Amino acid sequence: MKKGKKKTTAPGQAYGYLVQVVRVLWHLLRASPGDVVAFETLGDVTVESGQEVVAEEDKSGLAHNPIADGSPALWKTFANWADARRDGVLPAGCKYILYVAQPHEGNIVQSLSDCESTAKAKDLVSVLRAQLVHAKQLGTKDGSAAGLQVQLDRLFAHNDALIASIVVDFTLEKALSSPIDEVLKEISRSASDEHVTAIADNLLGWVKRQLMAHIASGTPARISYDVFRKQRLTVSRRVTGSLTAFPEHERAPTATEISRQLVDRIYVRQLELLNMNEEDLQQQITDYLRASVQRTEWSEAGYLDKTSFHTYQEELVSRWRLHRMSVESSNADKSPIARGIQILFGCLGEDVRIQSLSVPQFFLRGSFHAIADEPRIGWHPDWRDLLGLGAKAGD
């Protein structure tokens, strides 16, 4: 059996993507009011601060040294910047950062980063143009000479003045440990040690969700510092225990939204098994819809994470089991509908907290209905049979 070749680039590519996301968070942590941090717009990561633009390219450095003198990736980065500068995509005065997630070295790129005056930048570019006419002069040994030559030709097709304008505003940054450690260090400036990791995890997850939502909708993946700051404060309050209450969503669902729930929703069918009148049924549907919106808003704002909500749901299921067992053991003489109503309103009158915080009562009621819609719980003693679901062990 012929052995397939091992994939050596996939881990590096995946790590490279993760590095970019972490760098978005890092820039947001260091941003100022009015700033915007973007993902894959003018570069891997872009920071817009007033009239100033910072274009950053990120290299994982996991599989090879991306800043070695003979690295095609290095010269492709500069060629791309030069093309974008020529075409007006990147503005005059733009700052350029090449970030490497590993402590790699590169003599030429370091000399470019150390160059701080226009005159010295022009002199350096002139020297490099003369020295790098042919890729082989960089001592390339891995068969990448052809690709390297393409990037050198692209870069030096531009005049010295344009290239020098990039060099003078160019900075090489290298991670001393890992990109996430840099994020943790930044957060530790304003948070105690025991909360740093939890805050970082929550903020990183939020950044990922924001970027994915933009990408899925086809809109530029941009996050403003002002929006991020609100999220950071929310997460900090929740993690440190200083959050005193969940904000309450006040908009009531429309009649159209309610009527749509009457079609093929299991939780509605469960309520109908109890012969619930129209007014009461609409109230339960309203609770379900409000809870659904509230759950989304709390999650997006960082008040609620998957773990805490899962714990809350499991507690609701446990309360339902207790009410069901109590009713079935002490009210066997009542009709099935009467027993179902007793189970329902026993559950809906419970007080179950999330992260030790009280939640609006409509959220509890709507959350019970969401579980009934899965359906994991039911009200009528014979709900599974009546809904055509069959019996299940334990229920």
C-alpha positions as CSV (number, residue, x, y, z in Angstrom):
1,M,0.0,0.0,0.0
2,K,1.5,3.3,-1.1
3,K,1.9,5.8,1.7
4,G,0.5,9.2,1.2
5,K,2.6,12.3,1.7
6,K,2.4,14.0,5.0
7,K,0.6,17.3,5.0
8,T,3.1,19.9,6.4
9,T,1.4,23.2,5.5
10,A,-2.1,22.7,7.0
11,P,-1.1,23.1,10.7
12,G,0.9,26.2,9.8
13,Q,-2.0,27.7,7.8
14,A,-4.5,26.9,10.7
15,Y,-2.1,28.4,13.2
16,G,-1.6,31.5,11.0
17,Y,-5.4,32.1,10.9
18,L,-5.5,31.8,14.7
19,V,-2.6,34.2,15.1
20,Q,-4.5,36.8,13.0
21,V,-7.6,36.5,15.2
22,V,-5.5,36.8,18.4
23,R,-3.8,39.9,16.9
24,V,-7.2,41.5,16.2
25,L,-7.9,41.1,19.9
26,W,-4.5,42.4,20.9
27,H,-4.9,45.6,18.8
28,L,-8.4,46.1,20.2
29,L,-7.0,45.9,23.7
30,R,-4.5,48.7,22.9
31,A,-6.9,50.8,20.7
32,S,-8.4,54.2,21.6
33,P,-11.9,55.6,21.3
34,G,-12.9,55.9,17.6
35,D,-10.4,53.3,16.4
36,V,-11.5,50.4,14.2
37,V,-9.6,47.1,13.9
38,A,-10.3,45.1,10.7
39,F,-9.6,41.5,9.6
40,E,-8.5,40.7,6.0
41,T,-9.3,44.1,4.6
42,L,-6.2,46.1,3.8
43,G,-4.0,43.4,5.2
44,D,-4.2,40.5,7.6
45,V,-5.0,43.0,10.3
46,T,-5.6,46.7,9.9
47,V,-6.0,49.4,12.5
48,E,-7.7,52.7,11.5
49,S,-7.0,55.4,14.0
50,G,-8.2,58.9,12.9
51,Q,-6.3,59.6,9.7
52,E,-3.6,57.0,10.5
53,V,-3.7,53.5,9.1
54,V,-1.7,50.5,10.3
55,A,-1.4,47.6,7.9
56,E,-0.2,44.4,9.5
57,E,0.8,41.1,7.9
58,D,1.1,38.1,10.3
59,K,3.3,35.1,9.8
60,S,3.0,32.0,12.0
61,G,6.6,30.9,11.4
62,L,5.5,27.4,12.4
63,A,6.8,25.5,9.3
64,H,9.7,27.8,8.2
65,N,11.4,31.1,8.8
66,P,9.2,33.6,6.9
67,I,11.7,36.5,7.4
68,A,14.8,34.8,6.2
69,D,16.7,36.8,3.6
70,G,15.7,34.3,0.9
71,S,12.0,33.8,2.0
72,P,9.6,34.4,-0.9
73,A,7.0,35.2,1.8
74,L,9.1,38.2,3.0
75,W,9.5,39.8,-0.4
76,K,5.9,39.0,-1.4
77,T,4.8,41.0,1.7
78,F,6.8,44.1,0.6
79,A,5.7,43.6,-3.1
80,N,2.1,43.6,-2.0
81,W,2.6,46.7,0.1
82,A,4.3,48.5,-2.8
83,D,1.5,47.5,-5.2
84,A,-1.2,48.7,-2.7
85,R,0.7,51.9,-2.1
86,R,1.0,52.6,-5.9
87,D,-2.7,51.9,-6.5
88,G,-3.8,54.1,-3.6
89,V,-5.3,51.2,-1.6
90,L,-2.9,52.0,1.2
91,P,-2.6,55.8,2.0
92,A,0.5,57.9,2.2
93,G,1.8,57.8,5.8
94,C,0.5,54.2,6.4
95,K,2.4,52.3,9.0
96,Y,3.5,48.8,8.1
97,I,4.0,45.9,10.6
98,L,5.3,42.4,9.8
99,Y,4.5,40.3,12.9
100,V,6.1,36.9,13.3
101,A,4.7,34.5,15.9
102,Q,8.1,32.8,16.4
103,P,11.4,34.3,17.4
104,H,12.9,33.9,13.9
105,E,15.8,36.1,12.6
106,G,16.4,37.8,9.3
107,N,19.3,40.1,8.6
108,I,17.8,42.1,5.7
109,V,14.3,42.5,7.3
110,Q,15.9,43.7,10.5
111,S,17.9,46.3,8.7
112,L,14.7,47.5,7.0
113,S,13.0,47.7,10.3
114,D,15.9,49.6,11.9
115,C,15.9,52.3,9.1
116,E,14.2,55.4,10.5
117,S,15.0,58.2,8.0
118,T,13.9,58.7,4.4
119,A,17.5,59.3,3.3
120,K,18.8,56.1,4.9
121,A,15.8,54.2,3.5
122,K,16.5,55.3,0.0
123,D,20.2,54.4,0.3
124,L,19.3,51.0,1.7
125,V,16.8,50.3,-1.1
126,S,19.4,51.3,-3.7
127,V,21.9,48.9,-2.2
128,L,19.3,46.1,-2.1
129,R,18.2,46.7,-5.6
130,A,21.8,46.2,-6.8
131,Q,22.5,43.2,-4.6
132,L,19.2,41.3,-5.2
133,V,19.0,41.4,-9.0
134,H,19.0,37.6,-9.0
135,A,17.4,35.4,-6.4
136,K,20.4,33.1,-6.3
137,Q,22.3,35.9,-4.6
138,L,20.3,35.2,-1.5
139,G,21.5,31.6,-1.3
140,T,18.2,30.0,-1.8
141,K,18.5,26.2,-1.5
142,D,15.0,24.8,-1.1
143,G,13.9,25.1,-4.7
144,S,12.0,28.3,-4.2
145,A,14.4,30.5,-6.3
146,A,11.8,30.9,-9.1
147,G,9.1,32.0,-6.7
148,L,11.5,34.3,-4.9
149,Q,12.6,35.9,-8.2
150,V,8.9,36.7,-9.0
151,Q,8.5,38.6,-5.8
152,L,11.8,40.4,-6.1
153,D,10.9,41.5,-9.7
154,R,7.5,42.7,-8.5
155,L,9.0,44.8,-5.7
156,F,11.8,46.3,-7.6
157,A,9.5,47.2,-10.5
158,H,8.6,50.1,-8.3
159,N,10.9,53.1,-7.9
160,D,13.2,53.6,-4.9
161,A,11.2,56.5,-3.5
162,L,8.0,54.5,-3.2
163,I,9.8,51.5,-1.7
164,A,11.7,53.8,0.7
165,S,8.4,55.4,1.8
166,I,7.3,51.9,3.0
167,V,10.6,51.1,4.6
168,V,10.8,54.2,6.7
169,D,7.3,53.4,8.2
170,F,8.0,49.6,8.6
171,T,8.4,47.7,11.8
172,L,9.3,44.1,12.4
173,E,7.6,42.6,15.5
174,K,8.3,39.2,16.9
175,A,6.5,37.3,19.6
176,L,8.7,36.6,22.6
177,S,6.6,33.7,23.7
178,S,3.2,33.3,22.0
179,P,0.6,35.7,20.6
180,I,-2.0,34.7,23.3
181,D,0.6,35.3,26.0
182,E,0.8,38.9,24.7
183,V,-2.9,39.2,25.0
184,L,-2.9,37.9,28.6
185,K,-0.1,40.4,29.5
186,E,-2.2,43.2,28.1
187,I,-5.3,42.2,30.0
188,S,-3.3,41.7,33.2
189,R,-2.7,45.5,33.3
190,S,-6.3,46.0,34.4
191,A,-7.4,42.6,35.8
192,S,-6.2,40.5,38.7
193,D,-4.3,37.3,37.9
194,E,-7.1,34.9,38.8
195,H,-9.4,36.6,36.2
196,V,-7.0,37.2,33.3
197,T,-7.5,33.8,31.5
198,A,-11.3,33.8,31.8
199,I,-11.5,37.4,30.5
200,A,-9.2,36.5,27.6
201,D,-11.1,33.4,26.7
202,N,-14.4,35.3,26.7
203,L,-13.1,38.2,24.6
204,L,-11.4,36.0,22.1
205,G,-14.6,34.0,21.6
206,W,-16.5,37.2,21.1
207,V,-14.0,38.5,18.6
208,K,-14.2,35.2,16.6
209,R,-18.0,35.4,16.6
210,Q,-18.0,39.0,15.3
211,L,-15.5,38.2,12.5
212,M,-17.4,35.1,11.5
213,A,-20.7,37.0,11.4
214,H,-19.2,39.6,9.1
215,I,-17.6,37.1,6.8
216,A,-20.8,35.0,6.6
217,S,-22.8,38.1,5.7
218,G,-20.3,39.4,3.2
219,T,-19.6,42.6,5.0
220,P,-16.1,43.9,5.9
221,A,-14.8,42.3,9.1
222,R,-14.4,45.4,11.2
223,I,-14.7,45.9,14.9
224,S,-14.8,49.3,16.5
225,Y,-13.0,49.9,19.8
226,D,-16.2,51.6,21.2
227,V,-18.2,48.4,20.7
228,F,-15.3,46.3,22.0
229,R,-15.0,48.4,25.1
230,K,-18.6,47.8,26.1
231,Q,-18.1,44.1,25.6
232,R,-14.9,44.1,27.6
233,L,-16.6,45.9,30.5
234,T,-19.5,43.4,30.4
235,V,-17.1,40.4,30.4
236,S,-15.0,41.9,33.2
237,R,-18.1,42.5,35.4
238,R,-19.4,39.0,34.8
239,V,-16.0,37.2,35.3
240,T,-15.2,39.2,38.5
241,G,-18.6,38.9,39.9
242,S,-19.4,42.6,39.9
243,L,-22.4,42.1,37.6
244,T,-25.5,42.7,39.7
245,A,-28.3,42.0,37.2
246,F,-29.0,40.8,33.6
247,P,-30.3,43.7,31.5
248,E,-33.9,43.0,30.4
249,H,-35.1,43.0,26.8
250,E,-38.3,45.0,26.7
251,R,-39.6,44.7,23.1
252,A,-42.7,42.6,22.9
253,P,-43.1,40.3,19.9
254,T,-45.6,41.3,17.2
255,A,-48.8,39.5,16.5
256,T,-47.3,38.2,13.3
257,E,-44.3,36.7,15.2
258,I,-46.7,35.1,17.6
259,S,-49.0,33.6,14.9
260,R,-46.0,32.0,13.2
261,Q,-45.3,30.0,16.3
262,L,-48.7,28.4,16.1
263,V,-47.6,26.3,13.1
264,D,-45.7,23.1,13.9
265,R,-43.9,24.2,17.0
266,I,-43.7,21.3,19.5
267,Y,-43.8,23.5,22.6
268,V,-47.1,25.0,21.4
269,R,-48.5,21.6,20.7
270,Q,-47.6,20.6,24.2
271,L,-49.5,23.5,25.6
272,E,-52.5,22.7,23.4
273,L,-52.6,19.2,24.9
274,L,-53.6,20.9,28.1
275,N,-56.6,22.7,26.4
276,M,-55.0,26.1,27.2
277,N,-57.1,29.0,26.1
278,E,-56.0,31.4,23.4
279,E,-55.0,34.3,25.7
280,D,-52.9,32.1,27.9
281,L,-51.3,30.4,25.0
282,Q,-50.3,33.7,23.5
283,Q,-48.7,34.7,26.8
284,Q,-46.6,31.6,26.8
285,I,-45.6,32.1,23.2
286,T,-44.6,35.7,24.1
287,D,-42.4,34.4,26.9
288,Y,-40.8,31.9,24.5
289,L,-40.0,34.6,21.9
290,R,-38.7,37.1,24.4
291,A,-36.5,34.6,26.1
292,S,-35.1,33.6,22.7
293,V,-34.2,37.2,21.9
294,Q,-32.8,37.8,25.4
295,R,-30.6,34.7,25.2
296,T,-29.1,35.9,22.0
297,E,-28.5,39.4,23.3
298,W,-26.9,38.2,26.5
299,S,-24.7,35.8,24.6
300,E,-23.5,38.4,22.2
301,A,-22.9,40.9,25.0
302,G,-20.9,38.4,27.0
303,Y,-23.3,38.1,29.9
304,L,-24.0,34.5,29.1
305,D,-21.7,31.7,27.9
306,K,-22.5,28.2,26.7
307,T,-21.3,26.5,29.9
308,S,-23.4,28.7,32.2
309,F,-26.5,28.4,30.0
310,H,-26.1,24.6,29.7
311,T,-25.9,24.4,33.5
312,Y,-29.1,26.5,33.8
313,Q,-31.0,24.3,31.3
314,E,-30.0,21.2,33.1
315,E,-31.2,22.7,36.4
316,L,-34.6,23.4,34.7
317,V,-34.8,19.8,33.5
318,S,-34.1,18.6,37.1
319,R,-36.8,20.9,38.5
320,W,-39.3,19.5,35.9
321,R,-38.5,16.0,36.9
322,L,-39.1,16.8,40.6
323,H,-42.5,18.4,39.8
324,R,-43.5,15.5,37.6
325,M,-42.6,12.9,40.2
326,S,-44.4,14.9,42.9
327,V,-47.6,15.3,40.9
328,E,-47.7,11.8,39.6
329,S,-47.2,10.3,43.1
330,S,-49.7,12.5,45.0
331,N,-52.3,13.4,42.4
332,A,-52.9,10.2,40.6
333,D,-56.7,10.6,41.0
334,K,-56.7,13.8,38.9
335,S,-57.2,13.8,35.2
336,P,-54.1,13.8,32.9
337,I,-54.8,17.4,31.8
338,A,-55.1,18.5,35.4
339,R,-51.8,16.8,36.3
340,G,-50.2,18.3,33.3
341,I,-51.3,21.8,34.2
342,Q,-50.0,21.3,37.7
343,I,-46.6,20.3,36.4
344,L,-46.5,23.2,34.0
345,F,-47.3,25.9,36.5
346,G,-45.2,24.4,39.2
347,C,-42.2,24.7,36.8
348,L,-43.1,28.1,35.6
349,G,-43.2,29.4,39.1
350,E,-39.7,28.3,39.9
351,D,-36.8,30.7,40.7
352,V,-33.6,29.5,39.0
353,R,-30.6,31.7,38.8
354,I,-27.7,31.9,36.3
355,Q,-24.3,32.5,37.8
356,S,-26.0,33.4,41.1
357,L,-27.9,36.2,39.4
358,S,-31.7,36.4,39.1
359,V,-33.2,36.3,35.6
360,P,-36.5,37.9,34.5
361,Q,-39.4,35.5,35.1
362,F,-40.3,35.5,31.4
363,F,-36.8,34.2,30.6
364,L,-37.3,31.2,32.9
365,R,-40.8,30.5,31.4
366,G,-39.5,30.9,27.9
367,S,-36.5,28.6,28.6
368,F,-38.8,25.9,29.9
369,H,-40.7,26.1,26.6
370,A,-37.5,26.0,24.6
371,I,-36.6,22.7,26.3
372,A,-40.1,21.4,25.7
373,D,-39.6,22.3,22.0
374,E,-36.6,20.1,21.7
375,P,-38.5,18.1,23.2
376,R,-36.7,17.0,26.3
377,I,-39.6,17.6,28.7
378,G,-43.4,17.7,28.5
379,W,-46.4,18.6,30.6
380,H,-49.2,16.2,29.8
381,P,-48.4,12.8,31.4
382,D,-48.7,11.1,28.0
383,W,-47.0,13.8,26.0
384,R,-44.7,11.5,24.1
385,D,-47.5,9.2,22.9
386,L,-49.8,12.1,22.1
387,L,-47.1,13.8,20.0
388,G,-46.2,10.6,18.3
389,L,-42.7,10.5,19.8
390,G,-42.9,7.1,21.6
391,A,-41.7,6.3,25.1
392,K,-38.3,7.1,26.4
393,A,-36.5,5.5,29.3
394,G,-36.7,7.7,32.4
395,D,-39.6,9.8,31.2
